[in-house]
Amino acid sequence: MAAYGCTVEWSRGEAAFTDLRYSRAHEWRFDGGAVVRGSSSPHSVKLPFSDPAAVDPEEALVASVSSCHMLWFLSLAAAQGYVVDGYADAAEAQLGPVGFGRQGITDIVLRPRVAFSGPHRPDDAAVDALHHVAHERCYIANSLRTAVRVEGSWSHAAG
């Protein structure tokens, strides 16, 4: 069984803190050396106490689902002999009520656009099947209570 982790670091700086007028900006540090600037969403905490240029936890969740789905899709496509030239996903999540007075991510929509080339090209049914299996195998999607939908499109390279 694999384990995954990161270090999240925040410092108060000069802010008083108890007046809630402190920066929510922080850093995520990963074992490979990557450092990502994080913050609360400006939808949750108004400027200047959030950093709109940083990644908020909600965006990170959507990116994780999209990335996981893409990685499985690419692996499955390669195993079936399809050549993928490009993959771009404009993924989106909605925040809303989840019951008991709580808010949460209620819906995630993946909108991958996939470009194929080569002699062995998939049809609509094959691409749908790739997305279906990728979704079933995605560890992140399997960990969520919310629905994840795939509304993708695909094309073949000219030639």
N, C-alpha and C positions, 0 to 999 in steps of 0.2 A: 504494500500500500504506500502510495506517495503522500508526502506532506508538502504544503505550500505555505509561504509566509512572506511578509514584508514588515518593514518598520515604519511606523507613522510618527513623525516628530513635529511638535508645535511648541512655540515659546511665547509667553505673554508679552515680552518686551516691556515697554513703559506704560502700557495701558492699566487703568485701575481695575479692570476685570469685572467686579461686582456690579458695575453700572451697565454691563452688556455691550460696552463700546470698545470691544477688542477685535483684533483681526482674526478671522477664521482661516487665514492662509496657513498652510502647513506643507510638509514634504512627505512623499511616499518613497521609501528607499527599498530597492529590490536586490536580491542576492547577486545578480549579474552586474551590478553597479549602476543600473538605471535609477535616476532620480526624477520623480514627476511632481510638479507643483500641484497641490490640492487645495480646495477651499469649499466652503458651503456654496450652494447655488445662490445666485443673486435673487432667484425666485423665493428663497427661504429667508435669507439674511440680506438686507439691503446694503448697497454701497455706502460707504467705503469699507465696510466690515467684512465683505466677501470680495473675492478676486475673480472677476469674470473671465480672465485669461487663464485661470487654473482649471483643472479637471475637478468637477464635483462628484460626489459618490454616485449620484443618479446617472450621470454620463458614463462613469466608469462601469457601472452595471450593464448599461446598454452596449458599451464597447466590448465588454467581456463576452456577452452573449453573441454578438455579431462576429467577433474574432474566433470564438470556439466553433461556431457554425461554419465559417469560412474554411478553417483549417480542416475540419472533417470533410467538407464538400470537395476541397482540392485533393485530399488524399483518396477519396472514393473515386473521383473523376480520373485521376492518374491510374489507379488500379484497374479501371475499366478501359483504359487506352484512349481516353479523351484528352486532348491538349487544350488547356485553359491558358489563354493569353492575358486575360485581365479579369479582375473581380473587384467591384466597388459596391459598397453597401451604405445606403443612407438610412441607417437604423434610427428608430425613434421609440421613446417610451412615454407613457402617460401616467401622471400622478393623480390619484383620486382616493376616495374613501374605500376602505377595505373592511369596514365593520367595527363595531365597538368604539366608535369615535376616533379611529386611527386612520392615517393616510399611508399609502404605499404605492408602489408601481403596480398599476392595474392591467396594463397591456403593453406588450413590446411587439413592434412590427419591424421585421427585417425586409429590406428592399434591395436584395442583391441584383446587380447587373453583371452578367457573366459573358465573356467573349471567348468563343472556341475557335480553333483552327485545326488543320491537319486532315488526313483522309478519313478518319473515323469520327463522325460527327453525331452528336445525340439529337434525338427528336424531343418534342415537348414531354412525352411520357418519361423518357429517360432522365431529362433534367428534373422533372417533378420527383422522380424516384430518388435521385441523388440528394435533393433537398430534404426529402422525407427521412431518409436514412441518416443524413447529417444531423438533422434535428433530434432524432432518436438517440444518437450517440453523443451529442454535446453534453459534457459534464455540467456545464453551467446551466443550460436550460433544464436539465434533469433535476437541478437543485432548487428551482424556483416554484412558487405557488401560482404565479401569474401566467397567463396565456402568452405564448410566443407564436406569432404568425409569420409566415414567409410569403411575401408578395413579390417574387422575383421576375426578372426578364432575362433573356439571353439572346445572343446573336452569333452568327458565324462570320469569320473574317472573309473578306472578299477574295475570290480566286478559286 
